[in-house]
């Protein structure tokens, strides 16, 4: 992608220290966070077990009940904010530009429907930290927390995405941010609350299926955003990078690589093919309405 000297978002925070892991927990973002843990990095290991236990306070941690404010000021140096958080390296600056671009386009799309868009905050952290939804660890991958309306990102995830999953490139990174912004859009629109309410009324398999629908819609929203940069920032090969990333983090691909078998009823984000199709649907449609069918009937 080519953003040149375009602005960076002011809704950015860079934390240089790590908060402790004790204390309360927040379950507001449990569904999204649990989905990332299990589908990206949750294929075994102690980290998965610990995080899952923290999140399973209500059915799958998906109902949004029991939210608690989590202190984020333990053992941490003062956070850099705004432009200062974006200048430490070119990669962060690019992600700050991606966030600014999503702000511009989603503001326009919300205005077209007669509503106001409020942007999320992008939080860069290293290793581990706290979010309004509880612990944040690099092994979880990027996630959106609706309790504090923030996206949490340790950029080492992109090294993992490139090396382990074969999905390098700047648009692969932009797609990840666009997906998390998609979850923010779902929070603002009330879709996320509707899905959590529906999940609280059904069993685990049905709740997982609802989660897949929400994740695919977020992929679709990422495609909608990208389509609006088609003429100004997208370059040859960018869409292919996004499609490769979508394929790399499909539930079937991750389960096959991590545990040697695929368990469809445990999917939380969708198959590689589904994620690619959702991204392409948004790209081709170019409007949020192209993504409505994923959550129709809620």
C-alpha positions as CSV (number, residue, x, y, z in Angstrom):
1,X,0.0,0.0,0.0
2,X,1.2,3.5,-0.7
3,X,0.1,6.1,1.9
4,X,3.1,8.4,1.4
5,X,2.9,11.4,3.7
6,X,-0.8,10.9,4.6
7,X,-1.7,11.6,8.2
8,X,-1.4,9.1,11.1
9,X,-4.2,8.6,13.6
10,X,-4.2,10.4,16.9
11,X,-6.1,7.5,18.5
12,X,-2.9,5.5,19.2
13,X,-1.1,4.6,22.4
14,X,2.3,2.9,22.7
15,X,3.0,1.2,26.0
16,X,6.6,0.5,26.8
17,X,6.1,-1.6,30.0
18,X,4.0,-4.6,30.9
19,X,1.3,-4.7,33.6
20,X,1.1,-7.5,36.1
21,X,-1.2,-10.4,35.3
22,X,-3.0,-10.7,38.7
23,X,-6.2,-9.1,39.7
24,X,-9.6,-9.1,38.2
25,X,-10.7,-10.1,34.7
26,X,-13.0,-8.5,32.2
27,X,-15.2,-10.6,29.9
28,X,-16.6,-7.9,27.7
29,X,-14.4,-8.9,24.7
30,X,-14.3,-12.6,25.6
31,X,-15.9,-13.8,22.5
32,X,-13.5,-12.0,20.1
33,X,-10.5,-12.7,22.3
34,X,-11.4,-16.4,22.7
35,X,-11.8,-16.7,19.0
36,X,-8.4,-15.4,18.3
37,X,-6.8,-17.5,21.0
38,X,-8.2,-20.8,19.7
39,X,-8.1,-20.2,16.0
40,X,-4.8,-18.5,15.7
41,X,-2.7,-19.7,18.5
42,X,-5.0,-21.9,20.6
43,X,-4.1,-25.3,19.3
44,X,-2.5,-26.5,22.4
45,X,-0.1,-25.4,25.1
46,X,-0.2,-23.8,28.5
47,X,-1.0,-20.3,27.2
48,X,-4.2,-21.5,25.6
49,X,-5.3,-23.4,28.7
50,X,-4.6,-20.4,31.0
51,X,-6.4,-17.9,28.8
52,X,-9.4,-20.2,28.2
53,X,-9.8,-20.7,32.0
54,X,-9.7,-17.0,32.5
55,X,-12.4,-16.4,29.9
56,X,-14.8,-19.2,30.7
57,X,-16.6,-17.5,33.5
58,X,-19.9,-17.5,31.6
59,X,-20.9,-19.6,28.6
60,X,-17.8,-19.3,26.5
61,X,-17.1,-15.9,27.9
62,X,-19.4,-14.6,25.2
63,X,-22.3,-13.0,27.0
64,X,-20.6,-9.8,28.0
65,X,-21.6,-10.3,31.6
66,X,-19.4,-9.6,34.5
67,X,-17.3,-6.9,33.0
68,X,-14.8,-5.3,35.3
69,X,-12.6,-2.4,34.8
70,X,-9.0,-3.5,34.7
71,X,-6.2,-1.3,35.9
72,X,-3.6,-0.6,33.3
73,X,-1.1,1.4,35.3
74,X,0.9,-1.3,37.0
75,X,4.7,-1.3,36.4
76,X,4.5,0.7,33.2
77,X,6.4,3.6,31.8
78,X,4.2,6.5,30.7
79,X,2.5,5.7,27.4
80,X,3.3,7.6,24.2
81,X,0.2,8.8,22.5
82,X,-0.9,10.2,19.2
83,X,1.9,11.0,16.7
84,X,4.6,10.2,19.3
85,X,3.3,6.6,19.4
86,X,3.6,6.3,15.6
87,X,7.2,7.5,15.0
88,X,9.2,4.8,16.7
89,X,9.5,2.7,13.5
90,X,8.2,2.7,9.9
91,X,6.0,-0.3,10.5
92,X,4.1,1.4,13.3
93,X,3.8,4.5,11.3
94,X,2.2,2.5,8.5
95,X,-0.3,0.9,10.9
96,X,-1.1,4.4,12.3
97,X,-1.8,5.5,8.7
98,X,-4.0,2.5,8.2
99,X,-6.0,3.4,11.3
100,X,-6.4,7.0,10.1
101,X,-7.6,5.7,6.7
102,X,-10.3,3.6,8.4
103,X,-11.3,6.6,10.5
104,X,-11.8,8.7,7.3
105,X,-13.8,6.1,5.4
106,X,-15.9,4.8,8.3
107,X,-16.8,8.3,9.2
108,X,-18.1,8.8,5.7
109,X,-20.0,5.6,5.7
110,X,-21.6,6.2,9.0
111,X,-22.5,9.8,8.0
112,X,-24.2,8.4,4.9
113,X,-26.5,6.4,7.1
114,X,-27.2,9.4,9.4
115,X,-25.0,8.4,12.3
116,X,-21.7,9.5,13.8
117,X,-18.6,7.3,13.9
118,X,-16.3,7.3,16.9
119,X,-12.9,5.8,16.3
120,X,-11.3,3.0,18.3
121,X,-7.9,3.4,20.0
122,X,-5.0,1.3,18.7
123,X,-2.7,0.2,21.5
124,X,0.8,-1.1,20.8
125,X,2.2,-3.2,23.6
126,X,5.1,-5.6,24.0
127,X,4.8,-9.1,25.3
128,X,2.0,-8.7,27.8
129,X,-0.3,-6.0,29.0
130,X,-3.8,-5.3,30.4
131,X,-6.9,-4.4,28.4
132,X,-10.4,-3.6,29.5
133,X,-11.2,-7.2,28.8
134,X,-8.4,-8.7,30.9
135,X,-4.9,-9.9,30.1
136,X,-3.3,-9.2,26.7
137,X,-0.5,-11.4,25.6
138,X,1.4,-11.5,22.3
139,X,0.5,-15.2,21.8
140,X,-3.2,-14.2,21.5
141,X,-2.6,-12.2,18.4
142,X,-4.3,-8.9,17.8
143,X,-7.8,-8.4,19.3
144,X,-10.5,-5.8,19.8
145,X,-11.8,-5.1,23.3
146,X,-15.3,-3.7,23.3
147,X,-15.1,-2.7,27.0
148,X,-12.6,0.0,26.3
149,X,-13.1,0.1,22.5
150,X,-9.5,-0.5,21.8
151,X,-7.5,-2.7,19.4
152,X,-4.5,-4.4,21.1
153,X,-1.5,-5.3,19.0
154,X,2.0,-6.6,19.6
155,X,3.6,-6.2,16.2
156,X,5.6,-9.4,16.6
157,X,2.4,-11.1,15.4
158,X,3.2,-9.9,11.9
159,X,6.6,-11.7,12.0
160,X,4.7,-14.8,13.0
161,X,2.2,-14.3,10.2
162,X,4.9,-13.9,7.7
163,X,7.3,-16.6,8.8
164,X,5.1,-19.4,10.2
165,X,2.0,-18.9,8.1
166,X,3.5,-17.6,4.9
167,X,1.5,-14.4,4.7
168,X,3.9,-11.4,4.5
169,X,3.2,-8.0,3.1
170,X,1.9,-4.6,4.2
171,X,-1.6,-5.2,3.1
172,X,-1.7,-8.5,5.1
173,X,-1.0,-6.2,8.1
174,X,-3.6,-3.7,7.0
175,X,-6.2,-6.4,6.6
176,X,-5.7,-7.5,10.3
177,X,-6.2,-3.9,11.5
178,X,-9.2,-3.5,9.1
179,X,-10.7,-6.7,10.6
180,X,-10.4,-5.4,14.2
181,X,-11.9,-2.1,13.2
182,X,-14.7,-4.2,11.7
183,X,-15.4,-5.5,15.2
184,X,-15.5,-1.9,16.5
185,X,-18.1,-1.1,13.8
186,X,-20.1,-4.1,15.0
187,X,-19.9,-2.7,18.6
188,X,-21.1,0.7,17.5
189,X,-23.9,-0.7,15.4
190,X,-25.2,-3.0,18.1
191,X,-24.4,-6.2,16.1
192,X,-21.9,-7.4,18.6
193,X,-24.4,-7.1,21.5
194,X,-27.1,-8.9,19.4
195,X,-24.7,-11.8,18.7
196,X,-23.7,-12.1,22.4
197,X,-27.3,-12.2,23.4
198,X,-28.0,-14.9,20.9
199,X,-25.0,-16.9,22.0
200,X,-26.2,-16.8,25.6
201,X,-29.3,-18.7,24.6
202,X,-27.7,-21.6,22.8
203,X,-25.2,-24.3,23.3
204,X,-21.5,-24.3,22.5
205,X,-21.7,-25.5,18.9
206,X,-24.3,-22.9,18.0
207,X,-22.4,-20.2,19.9
208,X,-19.3,-21.0,17.8
209,X,-21.3,-20.8,14.6
210,X,-22.6,-17.4,15.6
211,X,-19.0,-16.3,16.4
212,X,-18.0,-17.4,12.9
213,X,-20.7,-15.2,11.4
214,X,-19.4,-12.2,13.4
215,X,-15.8,-12.8,12.4
216,X,-16.6,-13.3,8.7
217,X,-18.5,-10.0,8.8
218,X,-15.5,-8.3,10.2
219,X,-13.4,-9.7,7.3
220,X,-16.0,-8.4,4.9
221,X,-15.8,-4.9,6.5
222,X,-12.0,-5.0,6.1
223,X,-12.7,-5.6,2.4
224,X,-15.1,-2.7,2.3
225,X,-12.5,-0.4,3.7
226,X,-9.8,-1.7,1.3
227,X,-12.2,-1.1,-1.7
228,X,-12.4,2.6,-0.8
229,X,-8.6,2.8,-1.1
230,X,-8.6,1.0,-4.4
231,X,-7.6,4.0,-6.5
232,X,-5.5,5.9,-3.9
233,X,-3.4,3.5,-1.8
234,X,-3.8,-0.1,-3.1
235,X,-1.0,-1.5,-5.3
236,X,-0.6,-4.5,-7.5
237,X,-0.4,-7.6,-5.4
238,X,-2.0,-6.1,-2.3
239,X,-5.3,-7.9,-2.5
240,X,-3.4,-11.1,-3.1
241,X,-1.5,-10.5,0.2
242,X,-4.8,-10.1,2.0
243,X,-6.2,-13.2,0.5
244,X,-3.1,-15.2,1.5
245,X,-3.4,-13.9,5.1
246,X,-7.1,-14.8,5.2
247,X,-6.3,-18.3,4.0
248,X,-3.4,-18.7,6.5
249,X,-5.6,-17.9,9.5
250,X,-8.7,-20.0,8.6
251,X,-9.8,-22.4,11.3
252,X,-9.3,-25.4,9.2
253,X,-5.8,-24.5,8.2
254,X,-4.7,-23.7,11.7
255,X,-6.3,-26.8,13.2
256,X,-4.7,-29.0,10.6
257,X,-1.3,-27.5,11.2
258,X,-1.5,-27.4,14.9
259,X,-3.3,-30.6,15.9
260,X,-3.4,-32.7,12.8
261,X,-7.2,-32.8,12.5
262,X,-10.0,-30.5,11.7
263,X,-13.0,-30.1,14.1
264,X,-15.6,-28.0,12.3
265,X,-17.9,-27.7,15.3
266,X,-15.1,-25.8,17.2
267,X,-14.6,-23.3,14.4
268,X,-14.8,-19.7,15.7
269,X,-13.5,-17.7,12.7
270,X,-14.4,-19.7,9.6
271,X,-12.5,-21.8,7.1
272,X,-9.8,-20.3,4.9
273,X,-12.2,-20.4,1.9
274,X,-14.9,-18.6,4.0
275,X,-12.5,-15.9,5.2
276,X,-11.3,-15.3,1.6
277,X,-14.8,-15.1,0.3
278,X,-15.8,-12.7,3.0
279,X,-12.9,-10.4,2.3
280,X,-13.6,-10.5,-1.4
281,X,-17.3,-9.8,-0.8
282,X,-16.5,-6.6,0.9
283,X,-13.9,-5.7,-1.7
284,X,-16.4,-6.2,-4.6
285,X,-19.3,-4.6,-2.8
286,X,-17.6,-1.6,-1.4
287,X,-20.4,-0.8,1.0
288,X,-21.3,-2.0,4.5
289,X,-24.6,-3.4,3.1
290,X,-22.5,-6.0,1.2
291,X,-21.8,-7.6,4.6
292,X,-25.3,-7.5,6.2
293,X,-26.2,-11.1,5.3
294,X,-23.6,-12.5,7.7
295,X,-25.6,-11.4,10.6
296,X,-29.1,-11.3,9.1
297,X,-31.9,-12.6,11.4
298,X,-30.3,-11.7,14.7
